[in-house]
Each structure stands twice: as structure tokens, then as C-alpha cells.
Amino acid sequence: FAIGDRQFTIAKEHLVFQTTDDGTAYGAIQSRGNLEFDIMGDAMLRNVYAIFDIGNVRIGCVQRPSSTPASDTPMTT
């Protein structure tokens, strides 16, 4: 995926959000539909180092090295 002109990679194990009993898999990345903005969730955050700059209302990201394991523990809010 891309933010601005910067490309990021999501590990394949983070692309499936949920599977059902019949084997259907729901993707962790969905279309924005008619929204004018994107919602970046845990699929993105597990694959980058993110810095939230609340004062300037912005976020900075850098790709997490593929050799760095991301936690499989669900994020809480």
C-alpha cells in the first residue's frame, strides 16, 4: 500500500482479518468506498514503526524490517 509517494509492504500473514467455519477469509484491508479518507488499522500498524505527532496532527511511518516479528496479540483500544 502507499501513503503519499511512500510504498509499504504488509506481510501475508497479516492480510486475513477473520476466517469462517466454511473457510471464507475476510481481508484485513477493505475498500474505502465513498469515503474521502482511509482507515489504517492493525494490518498496517503491525508492519511499520509509527510515530503519532498529536500536536501537528500527523503520523510518521517507516517500514518494519521483515525479520522483526510483529506481535500476534490483538491490539486493544
C-alpha positions in Angstrom: 0.0 0.0 0.0 1.1 3.6 -0.3 0.8 6.7 1.8 1.6 9.7 -0.4 4.6 8.6 -2.5 5.9 6.1 0.1 5.3 2.4 -0.5 4.8 -0.1 2.3 4.6 -3.9 2.4 2.2 -5.9 4.5 3.2 -9.4 5.5 0.9 -12.1 4.1 0.0 -13.4 7.5 -1.5 -10.0 8.4 -3.8 -9.9 5.3 -6.5 -12.1 6.7 -8.8 -10.5 9.3 -11.1 -13.4 10.0 -11.9 -16.8 8.7 -15.3 -18.6 8.9 -16.2 -22.2 9.5 -16.7 -22.8 5.8 -13.1 -21.5 5.0 -14.2 -18.0 3.8 -11.5 -15.4 4.6 -12.3 -11.7 5.2 -9.4 -9.4 4.3 -7.8 -7.0 6.7 -7.7 -4.3 4.0 -11.0 -3.1 2.6 -12.1 -0.5 0.0 -12.7 3.0 1.3 -15.9 3.0 -0.7 -17.3 6.6 -0.9 -15.2 7.9 2.0 -12.7 10.6 1.3 -10.2 9.1 3.7 -8.6 5.7 4.6 -8.7 3.9 7.9 -5.3 2.4 8.6 -5.8 -0.5 11.1 -3.7 -3.2 12.7 -2.8 -4.8 9.3 -0.8 -1.6 8.6 0.4 -0.9 12.1 1.9 -4.4 12.5 4.2 -3.8 9.6 5.5 -0.3 10.3 7.0 1.7 13.1 4.5 4.5 13.6 5.0 7.9 15.3 1.9 9.9 16.2 2.5 13.7 16.3 -0.7 14.9 18.0 0.5 18.5 18.2 0.9 18.8 14.4 -1.9 16.3 13.6 0.3 13.9 11.6 1.7 10.4 11.6 5.1 9.2 10.5 5.8 5.7 9.4 8.8 3.6 8.4 8.7 0.0 7.2 9.4 -2.6 9.9 12.1 -5.0 8.8 10.7 -8.3 7.6 12.9 -10.1 10.1 11.3 -8.2 13.0 8.3 -10.2 14.3 5.1 -8.3 14.9 3.0 -9.2 17.8 0.1 -11.6 17.2 -1.5 -10.2 20.3 -4.7 -8.3 19.4 -4.5 -4.6 19.8 -6.7 -3.0 22.4 -8.2 0.5 22.5 
